[in-house]
Amino acid sequence: MALEVNDSNFEEVVIQSDKPVVVDFWAEWCGPCRMIAPSIEEMSAEYSENAVIAKCDVDNNPQVAMKYSIRNIPTVLFFKDGEIADKQVGAVPKSSLVEKLNALL
């Protein structure tokens, strides 16, 4: 299951992680967010040893969303060593997300 990150634990879970981190910025009302949710959950199970897969609800965590200029959802940010290494905006096939993550491993 993907980790839930929020305004208060984002720094600790994402920025300070020693593994690559994938963060899915989403909202309950967002149709395309629901479309990619199963892919995010599958990746969470498949990459549990090598990466952190997380979700951040933009409605409940406006500080993180504002800090990273999240204007469209879903937006998936790929972090490595506390920095944004890649980004995907909009619903895409799981293979696109996996490809970007594999590039960071």
C-alpha positions in Angstrom: 0.0 0.0 0.0 1.3 3.4 -0.9 2.4 5.6 2.0 0.2 8.6 2.8 2.4 11.7 3.0 1.2 15.1 4.2 2.3 18.6 5.1 3.8 17.5 8.4 5.7 14.3 7.4 6.7 15.1 3.8 10.2 16.3 4.7 10.9 13.2 6.7 9.4 10.6 4.4 10.3 12.1 1.0 13.2 14.5 1.2 15.2 12.6 3.8 14.7 9.2 2.2 17.8 7.2 1.1 15.7 5.5 -1.6 14.1 7.0 -4.7 10.6 8.3 -3.9 7.5 8.5 -6.1 4.8 10.8 -4.9 1.4 10.8 -6.5 -0.4 14.1 -5.9 -4.1 13.4 -6.2 -7.6 14.4 -4.9 -10.7 12.3 -4.1 -12.8 14.1 -6.8 -10.3 13.6 -9.6 -11.2 11.0 -12.2 -7.8 10.7 -13.8 -6.3 10.3 -10.3 -8.6 7.3 -9.7 -7.4 5.9 -13.1 -3.7 5.8 -12.1 -4.4 4.8 -8.4 -4.2 1.0 -9.1 -0.8 1.4 -10.9 0.5 3.4 -8.0 -0.6 0.6 -5.6 0.9 -2.1 -7.7 4.2 -0.2 -7.9 4.1 0.1 -4.1 4.1 -3.7 -3.8 6.5 -4.3 -6.6 9.1 -1.8 -5.5 8.8 -2.0 -1.7 12.5 -3.0 -1.4 14.0 -0.4 -3.7 11.8 2.7 -3.6 9.2 4.5 -1.5 5.8 5.0 -3.3 3.6 7.6 -1.7 0.4 9.5 -2.2 -0.4 13.1 -1.2 -4.0 14.4 -1.2 -3.7 18.0 -2.4 -6.9 19.1 -0.9 -5.8 18.2 2.6 -2.1 19.2 2.2 -2.0 22.6 0.5 1.5 23.5 1.7 3.2 20.6 -0.1 1.1 21.1 -3.2 2.0 24.8 -3.2 5.7 24.3 -2.5 6.0 22.0 -5.6 3.7 24.1 -7.8 1.1 21.3 -8.3 -1.4 22.9 -10.6 -2.8 19.8 -12.4 -3.5 16.4 -10.9 -2.6 13.8 -11.1 1.0 14.9 -10.9 3.6 12.3 -10.1 7.0 13.6 -8.8 10.0 11.4 -8.8 12.6 12.3 -6.1 16.1 11.1 -5.7 18.4 12.4 -2.9 15.8 14.9 -1.8 15.5 16.6 -5.2 13.0 16.3 -8.0 14.5 14.0 -10.6 11.5 13.6 -12.9 7.8 14.5 -13.3 4.7 13.1 -14.9 1.5 15.2 -15.3 -1.8 13.5 -16.1 -3.0 10.0 -16.3 -0.5 7.7 -18.1 0.0 3.9 -18.4 1.8 2.2 -15.6 4.7 1.4 -17.9 5.4 5.1 -18.2 5.7 5.5 -14.5 7.8 2.3 -14.1 10.2 3.5 -16.8 10.8 6.8 -15.0 11.3 5.0 -11.6 13.6 2.4 -13.1 15.8 5.2 -14.5 16.4 6.3 -10.8 17.3 2.9 -9.4 
